């Protein structure tokens, strides 16, 4: 146990963890926005189709 403590005290300061830096979110690209739009429309259409199938029964 003494060995571990002495190694920790002798270690350079760069060996210790750096302070946490919050990640900065990147803006959405136009391509990502386009595919999100396509996915949203597909979800709405599929929900409408499921409603149609359920109401027929």
N, C-alpha and C positions, 0 to 999 in steps of 0.2 A: 504494500500500500504506500509506503514511503517513497518507493521508486516512482510510482505513478505521479504522486504529488510533485516530486522534484523534477520530473520530466515536463509536467505541465507548467511549472514555474520557469523552466529554462527555455521553453518553446518561444519562438519569436511571436510578436503580436500579430503577424499576418496569418498565423495558423489558427487564430480564433475566428469565429464566424463574423461576417460583416453585418452591418445593420440592414434590416429589411427595407428594400426599396419597392414601393408600390408599382406594379406594372401600369404603363400608360396604354389605354386601349387605342388601337389603330382605327381610323375611319373605315367605313365599309366602301368597297369598290363598287363601281357600277355593275360589274358582272355579278357580284354577290347579291346586290339588290335585285337584279333581274331574275336570278334563280330563286330568290326568296319569293318574289312575286309569282313566278310560275308554280312553285310549291304551294303557296297559299291558295291560288286559284284551283289547283288540283284537289286540295283538301276540301274546299267548299263544294266543288262539283261532286266529289265522292260522298260527302255527307248528304248532299241532296239526293244522290242516287240510292244510298242506303235508306233514306227516309221514304223514297218512292217504293222500294222493294218491301219495306216493313209495312207500309200502309196498304199494300195490295193483299196481304194475308188477312 
